[in-house]
Amino acid sequence: MKICDLHTHTTASDGSDSPEELINLARAVGLSAISITDHDTTAGLDAGANRAKEIGLEFIPGVELSVSFPKGNMHLLGYYIDQGSHLLQSVLSRVQAARAERNPRILHRLRQLGMDLHMPELEEMAQGGQIGRPHIARLMVEKGYVRSVKQAFDKYLKKGGPAYAPKSILSPFEAIGTIREAGGVPVLAHPFSLLTKDPEELEGIIDELKDQGLMGLECYYSEHDEGFTALCLSIARRLDLVATGGSDYHGKAKPYIKLGRGKGNLQIPYSCVEAIKAVRDAL
C-alpha cells in the first residue's frame, strides 16, 4: 500500500532535519508523498520541493498555523498553499513576530526557576530557523535540567506550566480564511489536543469550524489511539470533511516520533493525498 506523511517539521521551524534531509528520509522509509508543514513559516518549502523533484517524490507544500482557543491547543494545517500569497506572508510575519516576543518571556521565567538558558544558545541550535518551545526543551535537556523533551513540556512549557507564555494571535476564522485565500485546503490538526470532554463537544467544535471554511480533519496521528482515530474518521464522514494524517515528525525534538510511522501506530494511506487533491481541484 502506498503511504504518506502529511505533517512534518524541518529546521525552518522547530524540527532538527533540514528540508533536504527530511525528503531523503521520506524516500528511505518508503513514503510515496510528503508534506512539509512548518509552524507559521513557508521558508523550507522551496528546498523541500526541489529535493523531492530531484528524487521523484511527490511533494505537497504546507504550513501549520497556531490559533487562539480557550482550552487545549488548536492548530490548522494548510495544504497546496501558494507561498506567494501576500495575505499569507503578511499573516505569517505577524505570527513570527509574536513568536519572537514570546521566547524571551519563556527564558526569563525559566531563569527565575534556576535554569541558565540564553537566546544565543537557542539561535545556534535553530540554525537560522525560527525558534520555538521544542528548541528551548532540547536546550533544557542538553544542560541537564530535565531528562527529556517530554518532561520539559510536561513540567514547565505546556499551556498552564510555570514557564508557559501565550503566543497565538490568529482566530480560527482568520487562519482558515488565510489558507483558503492562498488557494490551500485547511485541515484541523491533531484534534485530541483540543481537550474536549466528550465526542459531542468535539464534533460541535469541528462543525463550527466547517461553517467557517474548514475542509479536512487530521484523523491519523501519532497521539491518536485506535478508538480516537475511528471517532475522527466517523466525524469526518458525517461532516463531509477530508480525512488526512501525519506523524508530526520533528526529529530530535520528538525522538519517539518516526517519520511516516509515528509511534509505530501509523500507516497513512495515499488516499488522503487523493482526497485533498480532489477538494483543491474543486475550489
Secondary structure, 3 states (H helix, E strand, C coil): CCEEECCECCCCCCCCCCHHHHHHHHHHCCCCEEEECCECCCCCHHHHHHHHHHHCCEEEEEEEEEECCCCCCEEEEEECCCCCCHHHHHHHHHHHHHHHHHHHHHHHHHHHCCCCCCHHHHHHHHCCCCCCHHHHHHHHHHCCCCCCHHHHHHHHHCCCCCCCCCCCCECHHHHHHHHHHCCCEEEECCHHHHCCCCHHHHHHHHHHHHHCCCCEEEEEECCCCHHHHHHHHHHHHHHCCEEEEECCECHHHCCCCECCCECCCCCCECHHHHHHHHHHHHC
